[in-house]
Amino acid sequence: MKVRKSCNLARLYKGPDHPINSDFVELRLIKAACEGDVETAVSLFHEKKLFGNDPCAIDTPYKRFEGLEGVREFIKTWLPTFHANSGEVIPVIQTRANGRSVTELQVDFVVDGEIEQVPMFVVGDLRTQDTLDEVRIYFHCSNVPGLQAYRKPMFKSAHLEMGDPGLLTGAVREYYEALHRAPSLDVDRIVACMSENCIFGGYEPYNSDHKPAATLAEIREKYEYMSRYIPRCVGMRYETIIDNGRTCVIEWVHIVSRAGQEEMARVAMSGIAAYERGDDGLLCSIRICDYAGLERTIDWTKTPLTKEEAQRINFVEEFPQGVGLKK
């Protein structure tokens, strides 16, 4: 079958270095969605989460589904959302730690007789080893026709500060200290965290010039560009850390300064990244899924919040020069 839209995730990373457990519950959920198996999906949840009296939930870039009825709706609308007749799930990388489980996967959707490949992060908050309290799914907005480049923050930040690097270890900690160094990220320090064969990418949008970077020179170019606005305009506050010693998956929300709003139209959004360590302890892969750079394309008449409401989330006038910790 012809591949009409391809992605890089499985091509770059699938293999014996990334063993797959087919019993991981978040993977079972997506397989059930592609098979239209409502009963299996419902069996993975309880009506309420274990604590807090809140309904179970599946949060997607296009809608949040709550309670068991929401799980049923998620399954019934999954293929239609992608205009697909069917879908094959290809798991690529799994990370389980700290009470959460992540499968990075590719879904080969069949749309009008051709394949459209969509790479995704699927994050599960585990109730038990075999059941879920909540699932959060990340993929690029370009994968769904008409989806706006806005992802309302799923977490309410306790503090309007960048994440504390002390919560991280090794190359990932060094990376984030360099990323949030004031007044601009430290490119040399970031590149020094990476092995010679490090790969940056895997979740690129459709129909764009964004390509995976496979040399340190190409990666350096990306961070040279980011240094123009990080952290002066925008910072990342991590809300979950899922680190199994090899791969560290971080769910984060933005903190946005006035300069970020006025110069780049930035607003706080949810995003995710995975940082994989090689045998030498350096980063061998960086995989980021967000909508950075597309803020000016947002049609605010088609979003859950108005532009003004979105701009008020995680807004600060400016970041103090102390941000960034070690210099």
Secondary structure, 3 states (H helix, E strand, C coil): CCEEECCCHHHHHCCCCCCCCCCCHHHHHHHHHHHCCHHHHHHCECCECCCCCCECEEECCCCEEEHHHHHHHHHHHHHHHCCCCEEEEEEEEEEEECCEEEEEEEEEEEECCEEEEEEEEEEEEECCCCCEEEEEEECCHHHCCCCCCCCCCCCCCCCCCCCCHHHCCHHHHHHHHHHCCCCECCHHHHHCCEEEEEEECCCCCCCCCCCCECCHHHHHHHHHHHCCCCECCEEEEEEEEEECCCEEEEEEEEEEEHHHHHHHCCCCCEEEEEEEECCCCCEEEEEEECCCCCHHHCCHHHCCCCHHHHHHCCEECCCCCCCCCCC
